[in-house]
Amino acid sequence: MGSIIRADVRQAVFSWRLVLAGMAFSVLLFLSGFEAILDTARSDELLANGFHGQLIYNALSSDMVLLAVPILCTLPYGAAYIEDIKTGFVKLYISRTSRRGYVLGKFAGCFLSGGLVPVLGTILAYGISTLAFSPMELDVEDGAEVATQFWDTISACGRFFLSGGFWAFLGMVMSSQMESRYISYASPFVFYYLLIILRERYFTWLYVMDPKGWLWPSEEWVLGPWSAAAVNVECLFIALLCFAAAVRRRVAEL
């Protein structure tokens, strides 16, 4: 069972789809901070210390980036299960491993690839921003601290990893129910937007329903990011149970 799980993880993580999705996320970060970059290009003055980090950190909370998370994170491996079904490859998988091994392999590959999309994109964007804007910043005075937002960005990457992994796996779960590749790509964004609408219009008191809060928890969250992480883990567990039930039903029909 372990070898099958490792094979799924390798297939999901070492893929060109993950690289392209991460690069797309990086581009969106710079597009979100385009106004700040444009102001920088127009100014003849040196930038404030830590501008390169502040630019990426602020972009992570923009609506453009937040809406892109459930879309980009699903691209690398969200349709893997339905592709196995359509090609009949699932029969070979099940013959070589247990049903539990197959479910856990698909879960691990999908979760890791989905979570790595925003992390890799953020690292790439932070590196480019450092190389491009650090030479243009003011020199640091002796003993002064520079607010680069580096550790805050690392903390945000942890939340984005967990949330991205969930949305990617949700796409796989929905494709297992509908047996459509397009459902795996579209359903996470539909659910994401639906939760926002329901929370803003009908359940304003239910702050845990807001998927934006899973990434940027407000003061309403009792334990802050830890509460948001707990909600993500609970949703992942429910999704895993649904996926296991769908695989059990589908395998019985083979």
Secondary structure, 3 states (H helix, E strand, C coil): CHHHHHHHHHHHHCCHHHHHHHHHHHHHHHHHCHHHHHHHHHCCCCECCCHHHHHHHHHCCCHHHHHHHHHHCCCCCCCHHHHHHHHCHHHHHHHHCCHHHHHHHHHHHHHHHHHHHHHHHHHHHHHHHHHHHHHHECCCCCCCCCCCCHHHHHHHHHHHHHHHHHHHHHHHHHHHHHCCHHHHHHHHHHHHHHHHHHHHHCCCCCHHHCHHHHHCCCCCCCCCHHHHHHHHHHHHHHHHHHHHHHHHHHHHHC
